[in-house]
Amino acid sequence: NVQEGRGPEGHTAFFASQVARHGSFVWKFHVLLLLYSLIIKTRAPHRSYFDYI
């Protein structure tokens, strides 16, 4: 249900369920996505991290 979790609260719940299911791999992947989003923000500030989920 990524579509519903567009905001931080919804994403946190989604991420928590993913961690419970898949463990540290998803956590590392999430961190990589976060770092990638920070790089993107420097080039396109109007884009947010949640646009890439």
mmCIF file of the N, C-alpha and C atoms, coordinates in Angstrom:
data_MODEL
# 
_entry.id   MODEL 
# 
loop_
_atom_site.group_PDB 
_atom_site.id 
_atom_site.type_symbol 
_atom_site.label_atom_id 
_atom_site.label_alt_id 
_atom_site.label_comp_id 
_atom_site.label_asym_id 
_atom_site.label_entity_id 
_atom_site.label_seq_id 
_atom_site.pdbx_PDB_ins_code 
_atom_site.Cartn_x 
_atom_site.Cartn_y 
_atom_site.Cartn_z 
_atom_site.occupancy 
_atom_site.B_iso_or_equiv 
_atom_site.pdbx_formal_charge 
_atom_site.auth_seq_id 
_atom_site.auth_comp_id 
_atom_site.auth_asym_id 
_atom_site.auth_atom_id 
_atom_site.pdbx_PDB_model_num 
ATOM 1   N N  . ASN A 1 1  ? 0.835  -1.212 0.000  1.00 0.00 ? 1  ASN A N  1 
ATOM 2   C CA . ASN A 1 1  ? 0.000  0.000  0.000  1.00 0.00 ? 1  ASN A CA 1 
ATOM 3   C C  . ASN A 1 1  ? 0.860  1.249  0.000  1.00 0.00 ? 1  ASN A C  1 
ATOM 4   N N  . VAL A 1 2  ? 1.716  1.361  -0.968 1.00 0.00 ? 2  VAL A N  1 
ATOM 5   C CA . VAL A 1 2  ? 2.579  2.537  -1.045 1.00 0.00 ? 2  VAL A CA 1 
ATOM 6   C C  . VAL A 1 2  ? 1.757  3.758  -1.443 1.00 0.00 ? 2  VAL A C  1 
ATOM 7   N N  . GLN A 1 3  ? 0.732  3.548  -2.233 1.00 0.00 ? 3  GLN A N  1 
ATOM 8   C CA . GLN A 1 3  ? -0.076 4.670  -2.711 1.00 0.00 ? 3  GLN A CA 1 
ATOM 9   C C  . GLN A 1 3  ? -0.717 5.417  -1.547 1.00 0.00 ? 3  GLN A C  1 
ATOM 10  N N  . GLU A 1 4  ? -1.176 4.676  -0.540 1.00 0.00 ? 4  GLU A N  1 
ATOM 11  C CA . GLU A 1 4  ? -1.835 5.331  0.587  1.00 0.00 ? 4  GLU A CA 1 
ATOM 12  C C  . GLU A 1 4  ? -0.830 6.054  1.481  1.00 0.00 ? 4  GLU A C  1 
ATOM 13  N N  . GLY A 1 5  ? 0.378  5.491  1.573  1.00 0.00 ? 5  GLY A N  1 
ATOM 14  C CA . GLY A 1 5  ? 1.354  6.068  2.487  1.00 0.00 ? 5  GLY A CA 1 
ATOM 15  C C  . GLY A 1 5  ? 2.178  7.158  1.838  1.00 0.00 ? 5  GLY A C  1 
ATOM 16  N N  . ARG A 1 6  ? 1.553  8.200  1.378  1.00 0.00 ? 6  ARG A N  1 
ATOM 17  C CA . ARG A 1 6  ? 2.288  9.276  0.729  1.00 0.00 ? 6  ARG A CA 1 
ATOM 18  C C  . ARG A 1 6  ? 2.939  10.212 1.738  1.00 0.00 ? 6  ARG A C  1 
ATOM 19  N N  . GLY A 1 7  ? 2.348  10.314 2.919  1.00 0.00 ? 7  GLY A N  1 
ATOM 20  C CA . GLY A 1 7  ? 2.899  11.196 3.937  1.00 0.00 ? 7  GLY A CA 1 
ATOM 21  C C  . GLY A 1 7  ? 3.857  10.450 4.844  1.00 0.00 ? 7  GLY A C  1 
ATOM 22  N N  . PRO A 1 8  ? 4.553  11.193 5.697  1.00 0.00 ? 8  PRO A N  1 
ATOM 23  C CA . PRO A 1 8  ? 5.526  10.566 6.610  1.00 0.00 ? 8  PRO A CA 1 
ATOM 24  C C  . PRO A 1 8  ? 4.904  9.518  7.520  1.00 0.00 ? 8  PRO A C  1 
ATOM 25  N N  . GLU A 1 9  ? 3.697  9.783  8.026  1.00 0.00 ? 9  GLU A N  1 
ATOM 26  C CA . GLU A 1 9  ? 3.070  8.825  8.939  1.00 0.00 ? 9  GLU A CA 1 
ATOM 27  C C  . GLU A 1 9  ? 2.766  7.517  8.213  1.00 0.00 ? 9  GLU A C  1 
ATOM 28  N N  . GLY A 1 10 ? 2.160  7.638  7.048  1.00 0.00 ? 10 GLY A N  1 
ATOM 29  C CA . GLY A 1 10 ? 1.821  6.442  6.294  1.00 0.00 ? 10 GLY A CA 1 
ATOM 30  C C  . GLY A 1 10 ? 3.067  5.679  5.881  1.00 0.00 ? 10 GLY A C  1 
ATOM 31  N N  . HIS A 1 11 ? 4.110  6.413  5.522  1.00 0.00 ? 11 HIS A N  1 
ATOM 32  C CA . HIS A 1 11 ? 5.344  5.751  5.108  1.00 0.00 ? 11 HIS A CA 1 
ATOM 33  C C  . HIS A 1 11 ? 6.005  5.056  6.288  1.00 0.00 ? 11 HIS A C  1 
ATOM 34  N N  . THR A 1 12 ? 5.941  5.672  7.465  1.00 0.00 ? 12 THR A N  1 
ATOM 35  C CA . THR A 1 12 ? 6.544  5.061  8.642  1.00 0.00 ? 12 THR A CA 1 
ATOM 36  C C  . THR A 1 12 ? 5.879  3.728  8.953  1.00 0.00 ? 12 THR A C  1 
ATOM 37  N N  . ALA A 1 13 ? 4.556  3.695  8.867  1.00 0.00 ? 13 ALA A N  1 
ATOM 38  C CA . ALA A 1 13 ? 3.829  2.445  9.118  1.00 0.00 ? 13 ALA A CA 1 
ATOM 39  C C  . ALA A 1 13 ? 4.179  1.403  8.064  1.00 0.00 ? 13 ALA A C  1 
ATOM 40  N N  . PHE A 1 14 ? 4.243  1.847  6.816  1.00 0.00 ? 14 PHE A N  1 
ATOM 41  C CA . PHE A 1 14 ? 4.601  0.934  5.727  1.00 0.00 ? 14 PHE A CA 1 
ATOM 42  C C  . PHE A 1 14 ? 6.012  0.394  5.928  1.00 0.00 ? 14 PHE A C  1 
ATOM 43  N N  . PHE A 1 15 ? 6.942  1.280  6.260  1.00 0.00 ? 15 PHE A N  1 
ATOM 44  C CA . PHE A 1 15 ? 8.329  0.879  6.454  1.00 0.00 ? 15 PHE A CA 1 
ATOM 45  C C  . PHE A 1 15 ? 8.462  -0.087 7.630  1.00 0.00 ? 15 PHE A C  1 
ATOM 46  N N  . ALA A 1 16 ? 7.709  0.177  8.701  1.00 0.00 ? 16 ALA A N  1 
ATOM 47  C CA . ALA A 1 16 ? 7.764  -0.688 9.872  1.00 0.00 ? 16 ALA A CA 1 
ATOM 48  C C  . ALA A 1 16 ? 7.317  -2.106 9.520  1.00 0.00 ? 16 ALA A C  1 
ATOM 49  N N  . SER A 1 17 ? 6.266  -2.205 8.711  1.00 0.00 ? 17 SER A N  1 
ATOM 50  C CA . SER A 1 17 ? 5.792  -3.528 8.314  1.00 0.00 ? 17 SER A CA 1 
ATOM 51  C C  . SER A 1 17 ? 6.803  -4.217 7.408  1.00 0.00 ? 17 SER A C  1 
ATOM 52  N N  . GLN A 1 18 ? 7.488  -3.441 6.578  1.00 0.00 ? 18 GLN A N  1 
ATOM 53  C CA . GLN A 1 18 ? 8.502  -4.013 5.704  1.00 0.00 ? 18 GLN A CA 1 
ATOM 54  C C  . GLN A 1 18 ? 9.689  -4.538 6.512  1.00 0.00 ? 18 GLN A C  1 
ATOM 55  N N  . VAL A 1 19 ? 10.098 -3.780 7.518  1.00 0.00 ? 19 VAL A N  1 
ATOM 56  C CA . VAL A 1 19 ? 11.216 -4.207 8.355  1.00 0.00 ? 19 VAL A CA 1 
ATOM 57  C C  . VAL A 1 19 ? 10.870 -5.502 9.091  1.00 0.00 ? 19 VAL A C  1 
ATOM 58  N N  . ALA A 1 20 ? 9.639  -5.573 9.575  1.00 0.00 ? 20 ALA A N  1 
ATOM 59  C CA . ALA A 1 20 ? 9.210  -6.765 10.290 1.00 0.00 ? 20 ALA A CA 1 
ATOM 60  C C  . ALA A 1 20 ? 9.242  -7.985 9.373  1.00 0.00 ? 20 ALA A C  1 
ATOM 61  N N  . ARG A 1 21 ? 8.973  -7.752 8.087  1.00 0.00 ? 21 ARG A N  1 
ATOM 62  C CA . ARG A 1 21 ? 8.917  -8.864 7.158  1.00 0.00 ? 21 ARG A CA 1 
ATOM 63  C C  . ARG A 1 21 ? 10.291 -9.244 6.619  1.00 0.00 ? 21 ARG A C  1 
ATOM 64  N N  . HIS A 1 22 ? 11.102 -8.253 6.273  1.00 0.00 ? 22 HIS A N  1 
ATOM 65  C CA . HIS A 1 22 ? 12.331 -8.537 5.535  1.00 0.00 ? 22 HIS A CA 1 
ATOM 66  C C  . HIS A 1 22 ? 13.612 -8.269 6.324  1.00 0.00 ? 22 HIS A C  1 
ATOM 67  N N  . GLY A 1 23 ? 13.512 -7.498 7.392  1.00 0.00 ? 23 GLY A N  1 
ATOM 68  C CA . GLY A 1 23 ? 14.683 -7.311 8.221  1.00 0.00 ? 23 GLY A CA 1 
ATOM 69  C C  . GLY A 1 23 ? 15.657 -6.270 7.691  1.00 0.00 ? 23 GLY A C  1 
ATOM 70  N N  . SER A 1 24 ? 16.942 -6.526 7.933  1.00 0.00 ? 24 SER A N  1 
ATOM 71  C CA . SER A 1 24 ? 17.952 -5.490 7.733  1.00 0.00 ? 24 SER A CA 1 
ATOM 72  C C  . SER A 1 24 ? 18.158 -5.133 6.270  1.00 0.00 ? 24 SER A C  1 
ATOM 73  N N  . PHE A 1 25 ? 17.861 -6.057 5.348  1.00 0.00 ? 25 PHE A N  1 
ATOM 74  C CA . PHE A 1 25 ? 18.059 -5.745 3.937  1.00 0.00 ? 25 PHE A CA 1 
ATOM 75  C C  . PHE A 1 25 ? 17.219 -4.544 3.529  1.00 0.00 ? 25 PHE A C  1 
ATOM 76  N N  . VAL A 1 26 ? 15.967 -4.546 3.950  1.00 0.00 ? 26 VAL A N  1 
ATOM 77  C CA . VAL A 1 26 ? 15.080 -3.433 3.617  1.00 0.00 ? 26 VAL A CA 1 
ATOM 78  C C  . VAL A 1 26 ? 15.561 -2.156 4.290  1.00 0.00 ? 26 VAL A C  1 
ATOM 79  N N  . TRP A 1 27 ? 16.096 -2.288 5.508  1.00 0.00 ? 27 TRP A N  1 
ATOM 80  C CA . TRP A 1 27 ? 16.611 -1.104 6.204  1.00 0.00 ? 27 TRP A CA 1 
ATOM 81  C C  . TRP A 1 27 ? 17.755 -0.486 5.415  1.00 0.00 ? 27 TRP A C  1 
ATOM 82  N N  . LYS A 1 28 ? 18.684 -1.320 4.952  1.00 0.00 ? 28 LYS A N  1 
ATOM 83  C CA . LYS A 1 28 ? 19.805 -0.808 4.158  1.00 0.00 ? 28 LYS A CA 1 
ATOM 84  C C  . LYS A 1 28 ? 19.308 -0.201 2.857  1.00 0.00 ? 28 LYS A C  1 
ATOM 85  N N  . PHE A 1 29 ? 18.353 -0.846 2.229  1.00 0.00 ? 29 PHE A N  1 
ATOM 86  C CA . PHE A 1 29 ? 17.804 -0.334 0.979  1.00 0.00 ? 29 PHE A CA 1 
ATOM 87  C C  . PHE A 1 29 ? 17.111 1.006  1.218  1.00 0.00 ? 29 PHE A C  1 
ATOM 88  N N  . HIS A 1 30 ? 16.426 1.126  2.348  1.00 0.00 ? 30 HIS A N  1 
ATOM 89  C CA . HIS A 1 30 ? 15.748 2.365  2.709  1.00 0.00 ? 30 HIS A CA 1 
ATOM 90  C C  . HIS A 1 30 ? 16.758 3.500  2.897  1.00 0.00 ? 30 HIS A C  1 
ATOM 91  N N  . VAL A 1 31 ? 17.871 3.187  3.535  1.00 0.00 ? 31 VAL A N  1 
ATOM 92  C CA . VAL A 1 31 ? 18.917 4.201  3.732  1.00 0.00 ? 31 VAL A CA 1 
ATOM 93  C C  . VAL A 1 31 ? 19.495 4.631  2.391  1.00 0.00 ? 31 VAL A C  1 
ATOM 94  N N  . LEU A 1 32 ? 19.696 3.671  1.489  1.00 0.00 ? 32 LEU A N  1 
ATOM 95  C CA . LEU A 1 32 ? 20.207 4.009  0.162  1.00 0.00 ? 32 LEU A CA 1 
ATOM 96  C C  . LEU A 1 32 ? 19.225 4.921  -0.569 1.00 0.00 ? 32 LEU A C  1 
ATOM 97  N N  . LEU A 1 33 ? 17.926 4.623  -0.442 1.00 0.00 ? 33 LEU A N  1 
ATOM 98  C CA . LEU A 1 33 ? 16.918 5.474  -1.066 1.00 0.00 ? 33 LEU A CA 1 
ATOM 99  C C  . LEU A 1 33 ? 16.950 6.873  -0.474 1.00 0.00 ? 33 LEU A C  1 
ATOM 100 N N  . LEU A 1 34 ? 17.141 6.945  0.833  1.00 0.00 ? 34 LEU A N  1 
ATOM 101 C CA . LEU A 1 34 ? 17.176 8.246  1.498  1.00 0.00 ? 34 LEU A CA 1 
ATOM 102 C C  . LEU A 1 34 ? 18.383 9.057  1.024  1.00 0.00 ? 34 LEU A C  1 
ATOM 103 N N  . LEU A 1 35 ? 19.542 8.422  0.946  1.00 0.00 ? 35 LEU A N  1 
ATOM 104 C CA . LEU A 1 35 ? 20.740 9.121  0.461  1.00 0.00 ? 35 LEU A CA 1 
ATOM 105 C C  . LEU A 1 35 ? 20.548 9.561  -0.986 1.00 0.00 ? 35 LEU A C  1 
ATOM 106 N N  . TYR A 1 36 ? 19.953 8.687  -1.781 1.00 0.00 ? 36 TYR A N  1 
ATOM 107 C CA . TYR A 1 36 ? 19.694 9.025  -3.174 1.00 0.00 ? 36 TYR A CA 1 
ATOM 108 C C  . TYR A 1 36 ? 18.763 10.234 -3.266 1.00 0.00 ? 36 TYR A C  1 
ATOM 109 N N  . SER A 1 37 ? 17.751 10.266 -2.402 1.00 0.00 ? 37 SER A N  1 
ATOM 110 C CA . SER A 1 37 ? 16.802 11.384 -2.425 1.00 0.00 ? 37 SER A CA 1 
ATOM 111 C C  . SER A 1 37 ? 17.480 12.691 -2.060 1.00 0.00 ? 37 SER A C  1 
ATOM 112 N N  . LEU A 1 38 ? 18.453 12.633 -1.144 1.00 0.00 ? 38 LEU A N  1 
ATOM 113 C CA . LEU A 1 38 ? 19.169 13.855 -0.765 1.00 0.00 ? 38 LEU A CA 1 
ATOM 114 C C  . LEU A 1 38 ? 19.977 14.378 -1.939 1.00 0.00 ? 38 LEU A C  1 
ATOM 115 N N  . ILE A 1 39 ? 20.566 13.467 -2.711 1.00 0.00 ? 39 ILE A N  1 
ATOM 116 C CA . ILE A 1 39 ? 21.304 13.886 -3.904 1.00 0.00 ? 39 ILE A CA 1 
ATOM 117 C C  . ILE A 1 39 ? 20.348 14.513 -4.911 1.00 0.00 ? 39 ILE A C  1 
ATOM 118 N N  . ILE A 1 40 ? 19.198 13.893 -5.075 1.00 0.00 ? 40 ILE A N  1 
ATOM 119 C CA . ILE A 1 40 ? 18.195 14.416 -6.020 1.00 0.00 ? 40 ILE A CA 1 
ATOM 120 C C  . ILE A 1 40 ? 17.726 15.798 -5.581 1.00 0.00 ? 40 ILE A C  1 
ATOM 121 N N  . LYS A 1 41 ? 17.547 15.977 -4.276 1.00 0.00 ? 41 LYS A N  1 
ATOM 122 C CA . LYS A 1 41 ? 17.044 17.268 -3.776 1.00 0.00 ? 41 LYS A CA 1 
ATOM 123 C C  . LYS A 1 41 ? 17.995 18.408 -4.112 1.00 0.00 ? 41 LYS A C  1 
ATOM 124 N N  . THR A 1 42 ? 19.273 18.117 -4.177 1.00 0.00 ? 42 THR A N  1 
ATOM 125 C CA . THR A 1 42 ? 20.227 19.183 -4.498 1.00 0.00 ? 42 THR A CA 1 
ATOM 126 C C  . THR A 1 42 ? 20.084 19.608 -5.951 1.00 0.00 ? 42 THR A C  1 
ATOM 127 N N  . ARG A 1 43 ? 19.558 18.708 -6.784 1.00 0.00 ? 43 ARG A N  1 
ATOM 128 C CA . ARG A 1 43 ? 19.382 19.018 -8.201 1.00 0.00 ? 43 ARG A CA 1 
ATOM 129 C C  . ARG A 1 43 ? 17.960 19.469 -8.510 1.00 0.00 ? 43 ARG A C  1 
ATOM 130 N N  . ALA A 1 44 ? 17.002 18.877 -7.806 1.00 0.00 ? 44 ALA A N  1 
ATOM 131 C CA . ALA A 1 44 ? 15.596 19.211 -8.052 1.00 0.00 ? 44 ALA A CA 1 
ATOM 132 C C  . ALA A 1 44 ? 14.875 19.350 -6.711 1.00 0.00 ? 44 ALA A C  1 
ATOM 133 N N  . PRO A 1 45 ? 14.988 20.501 -6.062 1.00 0.00 ? 45 PRO A N  1 
ATOM 134 C CA . PRO A 1 45 ? 14.436 20.692 -4.717 1.00 0.00 ? 45 PRO A CA 1 
ATOM 135 C C  . PRO A 1 45 ? 12.927 20.492 -4.644 1.00 0.00 ? 45 PRO A C  1 
ATOM 136 N N  . HIS A 1 46 ? 12.219 20.640 -5.765 1.00 0.00 ? 46 HIS A N  1 
ATOM 137 C CA . HIS A 1 46 ? 10.767 20.506 -5.729 1.00 0.00 ? 46 HIS A CA 1 
ATOM 138 C C  . HIS A 1 46 ? 10.341 19.052 -5.588 1.00 0.00 ? 46 HIS A C  1 
ATOM 139 N N  . ARG A 1 47 ? 11.278 18.151 -5.812 1.00 0.00 ? 47 ARG A N  1 
ATOM 140 C CA . ARG A 1 47 ? 10.967 16.737 -5.648 1.00 0.00 ? 47 ARG A CA 1 
ATOM 141 C C  . ARG A 1 47 ? 11.216 16.328 -4.199 1.00 0.00 ? 47 ARG A C  1 
ATOM 142 N N  . SER A 1 48 ? 10.393 15.415 -3.712 1.00 0.00 ? 48 SER A N  1 
ATOM 143 C CA . SER A 1 48 ? 10.585 14.933 -2.349 1.00 0.00 ? 48 SER A CA 1 
ATOM 144 C C  . SER A 1 48 ? 10.948 13.456 -2.365 1.00 0.00 ? 48 SER A C  1 
ATOM 145 N N  . TYR A 1 49 ? 11.407 12.989 -1.243 1.00 0.00 ? 49 TYR A N  1 
ATOM 146 C CA . TYR A 1 49 ? 11.799 11.581 -1.104 1.00 0.00 ? 49 TYR A CA 1 
ATOM 147 C C  . TYR A 1 49 ? 10.645 10.655 -1.446 1.00 0.00 ? 49 TYR A C  1 
ATOM 148 N N  . PHE A 1 50 ? 9.421  11.062 -1.089 1.00 0.00 ? 50 PHE A N  1 
ATOM 149 C CA . PHE A 1 50 ? 8.268  10.184 -1.257 1.00 0.00 ? 50 PHE A CA 1 
ATOM 150 C C  . PHE A 1 50 ? 7.852  10.054 -2.713 1.00 0.00 ? 50 PHE A C  1 
ATOM 151 N N  . ASP A 1 51 ? 8.362  10.921 -3.582 1.00 0.00 ? 51 ASP A N  1 
ATOM 152 C CA . ASP A 1 51 ? 8.042  10.811 -5.000 1.00 0.00 ? 51 ASP A CA 1 
ATOM 153 C C  . ASP A 1 51 ? 8.743  9.623  -5.644 1.00 0.00 ? 51 ASP A C  1 
ATOM 154 N N  . TYR A 1 52 ? 9.744  9.067  -4.963 1.00 0.00 ? 52 TYR A N  1 
ATOM 155 C CA . TYR A 1 52 ? 10.521 7.991  -5.560 1.00 0.00 ? 52 TYR A CA 1 
ATOM 156 C C  . TYR A 1 52 ? 10.154 6.623  -5.004 1.00 0.00 ? 52 TYR A C  1 
ATOM 157 N N  . ILE A 1 53 ? 9.165  6.575  -4.130 1.00 0.00 ? 53 ILE A N  1 
ATOM 158 C CA . ILE A 1 53 ? 8.758  5.300  -3.545 1.00 0.00 ? 53 ILE A CA 1 
ATOM 159 C C  . ILE A 1 53 ? 7.709  4.639  -4.441 1.00 0.00 ? 53 ILE A C  1 
# 
